[in-house]
Amino acid sequence: MFNRFTVKVGARYALARGGSHLVSFISRMSVGGLIISVALLITVLSVMNGFDRELREQILQLMPQGTIYNYSGIKNPGAVMAQIEDHPEVVASAPYVSLEGLMNARGKVVPVQAFGVVPKQERLTSTIDNFLRLKALDALADDPRAVILGGALAQQLSLDVGGRLTLIVPRGGARGAPNTVALTVVDIFDSGTEVDQHLALMNLMAASKLTLHPGMVSGIRFTVKDLFKANQTVLDLAAQLPVGYYGRDWMRTHGDVYQAIQMSKKLVALLLLLLIGIAAFNLIATLVMVVVDKESDIAILRTQGARRGDIVGIFVVQGAIIGLLGTVIGAFLGVALSQVVTSAVAGLERLTGIQFLHSDVYPVSYLPSQILWQDVAYICGSAVVLSVVASIYPALKAARIEPAQALRYE
């Protein structure tokens, strides 16, 4: 079926510019549809991969990957940290105090999740230092009134560095007025993620004094070598620690976002793969018209000794070449779009003054992109295979042409 003769004739049919104008137009449309479908699928999957990467490398590097708690608070965090860090999957750990309350500045009140941290240990478990000025985190250790705010949170409060605010923390079930403390903003971080909407960092002991268990910490956060082993690591640690300790991993806090990204990626990939299928099967119409246009050529080839298998091979080769041409161009275009989509969207936002992504709705406030070459290979392979499959029916139709009948009126 496939030999030098069939490849040469099939390539000539695929690349020739002569013949029917209608056939040439439909052929170009088929290639164009394949180019657009492949390019779009590569670009969209790269964007979904970018969201997945930002979740893992930005949000989960700022927030706890795993946390150990105690029902009555942790009085001796050093001993617990030593036991946690003995686990082979744990990279580093740090104590923290968690506060949920309100921040009041200039009459504006915003809900907030404040964390009391130890700067030296926080650096081991978080990348927050990458978004701060030099030694800004150290100010929390020196000044119990210092606070670092997320960019979106500071914007809601209309605060800048040096601004003053009041943190209000309710006492839970206890009666009486809520605990309050006056704080001064020493820095503002802008990670471009949802964390900027609600996160504030302050001195560990100052935060502990506002809780129902002063002098204790709320929990021990830790980072792990493999994010997808965090759940098992938490279970192992909770089993090793004394009664009263329990844990939670990132899948409990951000697992819904991760699952949504993965599901969206699969659904979008399926949808766009169907578009590739439609574009590839447009080749059926193109090749059927080519068969009709080339009936006399096919009949002459048959009278000169070409077998039915050779005719099938010619049109399968033609379909494969058309599919390969559209796939290669679409792949180059898709990779190029994936490389520039982040900066292009950012430029369009600056030009129009409209922000398309907001971190209070999406995980990040920008459009990320990451090209995975296995995705590109899968898309290109699928497009070529579908093109070859689509060419089989027209090829069989061409092989059934009888030379005498086709040449009767020539």
N, C-alpha and C positions, 0 to 999 in steps of 0.2 A: 504493500500500500504506500509506504513512504520510501522514496528513493530520490536520486538526484533529479530525475525527470519531473516527478510530482512537486518537489520543492521549488524547482526553477519556474515551472509554469504557474504554480500557486502564488509565488512571490510576484511574478509578472502581473497576474490578475489583480493582486492586492495593491500594488504600487503604481499601476498604469494610470495615466490621467485621461486617456481616450475613452471612447464608448459613450453610452447613453448619459446625457446630462442629468436625467432624473436618478439613475443608478448612482452616479457620482455624488449627487447631493445627499441622497439617503445614506450612502456610505460615510460621508463626512459627518452627517448628523449622528450616526451610530458611534463613530470614534469620539465626537465631541461629548456625547452623553456619557461615554465610558470615562473620558478624561475628568469631567466635572464630578462624577460619582466617586471615583477613586480619590481625587484631590480633597473633596469634602469629607470623606470618611477618615482619611489620614489626619486632616486638620482637627476634626471634632474629637477623635480619639486622643489626639495629642493634648487637647484642652482638658479632657476628662482625666488623662494621666497627670496633667499638671495639678488639678485639684487634689488628686490622690497624694501626690508628692508634697504639696503644701500642707496638707493635713498631717502627714507623717513628720515632715522636716521642720515645719514652722509651729503649728498649733501644739503638737504633741511634744515639742521640745521646750515650749513655754509652760505648758500645763503638766500636772503629774501623769506619768505613765502607769504608775502604781502607787497605792497609798495604804498604809497600815494605821488603823485607829484603835482606840480603846473606849469602851462605853463610859468610863469615868475620867477620861483624859489621860495623857501620858506624863507621869511625873519625872521619870528618869529617861529622857530620850537618848542619851549617849549609849546606854546598855542595849536599848532596842535597836539602835542604828548599827551597833557592832554585830548583832545577831542577823540583821537584815543583810548587811554587806558580806556576810559569810556565804550567802547563797551564790552559786556559780553564775547565775543569770543576771545578778544585780551589778550595775556599774558603779553607782554612787547613791547616797541618800542624804536627806536634809530634813530637819524639823520645821514645822510651820504651824501657825495659828490661823484658823479660818474665821472670818467675821462676815456676817451678812447684815447690812444695815443701809442707812441713807447718808448721803453727803449733801450738805447745805452750803451754798456759796452765793452770796448776793441775792438771796431770795429764791434761788433755783435749787430744787431738791431732786436728786437722782439716786435710784437704787444702785448698790455697789457690792461687790464681793472683794473684801480686803484680806490680804494675806500678810501676817507678820512673819518675817524671814530673818535668817542670819546670812548676811552678804557672802561671807567666805564659803559657806556650804551651799548657798543658793547657786553660786557660779558652777558648781559641780553637777547640778541636776537641771539647769535651765540655761537657755541661750539669751536670757533677758539682757545680759551685758552688751550684746551685739547691737542693741537698739538704744543704748544710753550713752551719755557723755562719759568721758574718762572719770573714773572713781565716783560717779554719781551714786552707784549702789552702796558704796562705803558710807555715804552720809547717813544711811539708815541705822548703821551701828553706832554712830557718834551722836545722833540727835533723835531722841524718842518722839519728837514732834514732826519729823520729816516724813514725807510721803511721796511716792512716785505714782503718777497716774497714766492710764492708757490715753492715747491721743483722742479717740472719739469721746471718752468720758470727760476729759478736760475741755473739749469743745462744747459738750452739753452744759458744762458748768461755767463756760466762758472764763476759764482760768489759764494762766500761763505760769512759767517758772517764777517762783516768788509769791504766787497767789496764796491766799489763806482760805481755809474751809473748815467746816465742823463735821466730824464723823459721829453719827448717832447710831448706837447699837442697842436694840431692845434687849431686855433681860429675860426673854423667854417666858416661862411660867411664873417667874418671880414678880411680886408686886413692886410698885414704886416707879420712879422716873427712869427712863432709859439712860444708859451710860453715854457720855459725850466726851469728846476730846477735840481740841483745836489743833489743826495740822497746817504745815506749810509745804507747798509743792517745791521739791528740789529738782525734779526732772520730769519730762514727759516722753513716753516711748510710743513709737508708731510702727507696729509690726505689719500693718496692713491686713490683720486677721480679726476674727470675731472677738479675740481676747481684748482688743483695745476698747471694746464697748463697756466693759464692766470691771476691769481688773485694777486694783490699787495695791501697792506694796508699802509696808511700814515696818517699824522696829518690832522685833519678835516679842520682847517683854512688855512693850507698851500695848501691843495688841492683846497679850495674855491677860493684862489687868482689866480689859473690857469684857472678858468672858465670865461664865459662871464658875470657872475653875482657875482663878488667878495663880500664876506660877507654873501652870502646866501648858503643854502644847496639844494642839488638836490632833495632830497625826505626823507620821513620817512619810514623806514622798520619796520615791526612788525612780531611777531610770534603769532600763533593762537593755541587754544586748540585742534581743530580738523582740520587736513589738508584739508579734503574734504569739509569743510565749508568756506575755505579761499575766494573763489570766491564771495559767498554771503556776507561775511564780508566786502570785498572791495567795493561791490556795496552799501552796507548800509552806509559805511563811506563817499564815494564819494557823496551820496545823502545828508548827514548831513552837510558836509563842504560847505563853500561858493563857489560861481561860480569861475571856473578856476582850481579847484582841480579835479583830476582823479586818478584812481588806476590801479594796475595790480597785479595778484596773480601768484603763482608758476606754475599753469597750463599753463600760457602763455609762461613761460621761459623754463620749464622742462616737460611740459605736453606731448610733443611728445615722450620723453624718457620713461615716465611712460606708455603711451599707447602702445608703442612698446614692453615693457616688458610684459604687460598684454596680448597683442595679441600673442606674441611668446609663452607665457606660455600656452595659450589655444590651439594653433596649435600643440605644442609639446605634450601636454597632449592627444590631440585627436589622433595624430600619434602613440604614444606609447600605447594608449589604444587599437588601432587597432592591434598592435603587441600582446597584451595580448589576444585579441579576436582570433587571428590566433593560438596562443599557446593553448588557451582553446579548440578551435575547432579541434586541432590535436587529442584531446581526442576521437573525433568521430571515427577516423581511428583505434585508439588503442582499443576502446571498441567494435567496429565491429569485429576486429580480435579476441578479447577475446570471443565474442559471438560465433564465428565460432569454436574457440578452445574448448569452453565449451558446445557445443551442446548436447553432451551425458549427461553431468551433469545436464543441464537444463531439458532434457527429463526425467531423473530419478526423479528430484525434482517435475516435473509435475505429474508423475505417483504416487508419494507418497502424493499427495494432495495439492501441491503448486498451487495457482491460478495465472492467468496471471498478476494480479496486484502485486502479490508478486515478480514475476520475474522482472517486471518493477522497483519495489522498490529496488531490489538487485543491479541492474546496475546503477540506479540513485545514490544510496549510494556509489557505487564504484567510479563513476565519481566525486562525491562531495568530497570524501576522497582524491583522487588523486589531485583534484584542491586545496583542503585545504592544503595538504602537500606542494605542490609547492608554494602556496601563502604565507604560514607562513615562509618557508625558504627564499623565495624571499624578504619578508618584513624585516626579520632580516638582510639579506645581504644589502638591500637598505638603511636601517637606519644606519648600520655600515659604509657604503660607504659615506653617507651624512655627518657623523660625522668627517670623516678623509679627505674628498676630498679637503678642503681648504689647510690644511697642506701638503697633498700629492702633490698637484700641486705646492705649494711654494717650497717644497723640490726638485721637478723635475726641476723647474726653476733654483734653485741654482746649481743643479748637471750638467745641460746641459749648463747653462749660457744664456739661451734663455728665454725672457719674453713673455709669451703667450698672456697676456692682457695688452694693453696700454691705459692709461687714455685719450689719445687724440682720441681714437676710441671708447672705451667702457666707461660706466659711472664710473667704478673703475678699478684699475690696479691689482686686485687680484680676485680670484674666491671665492665669498661668498657662504654660504649655511645656510639655515634655514629650519628645519623640522617642518612642520605643521601637527599635528596628525590627523586633519580632512581630510587632503589629503591622509594620509596613510590609514585611515579607508575607504575612498571612493575607493581607488585603490584595497585594499584587498577585499572589498565587491563586487566590480565589477568583479574581477577575479573569486571569488567563484560562483557568480551568473552565469557568462558565462560558467563556468565548469559544473554546474548543467544543464543548458539549453542544452549544447553540448551533455550531456549524455542521453537526452530523446530519440533521434532517435535510437541509438543502443539498448536502453532498450525496446522500442516498437518492434524492430526487434527480440529481444530475446523472447519476450512474444508471438510472432506469430509462434514460432517453434512448430511443431507437434511431440509429443513423439514417435508415431509409426514410422514416417518417419525417425526421427533422430536415432532411435535404430535398424533400419532394418538390418544394416550390422555390428552391435556390437556383 
